[in-house]
Amino acid sequence: MPHPRTFSGPLHEKSYQYALRIVLFSRELMKRNESILSKQLLRSATSVGANIEEGQQAQSRADFTAKMSIALKEACESRFWLRLFEDGGFCDQNRCDLLIDDTEEIISMLSRTVRTARNGT
């Protein structure tokens, strides 16, 4: 049963829900013996939320920017794996499209966050 938690903002909540959907998707892939690629996706996609979580406790603007930049890179990697799953026929197009759309939204949010943090505004 999920634990009720208060997230600090939309990006934090979205990244958690995204990671949860990827965990469930990866579990399905592993049942079909697609473990090598699914582990790559699982690692990168859950890293997005983990770095955002760490960034919430950053000790400086530079630390925050670094964590958000890592999260952005991991989100871009996750998009790569999802596109590979879709194009390789490992999942139905609708499901992959939804996950890719979520990834794109997180990338967009993280890009704005990193840009704002770097500019100091």
Order of alpha helices (4+ residues) and beta strands (2+ residues): alpha-alpha-alpha-alpha
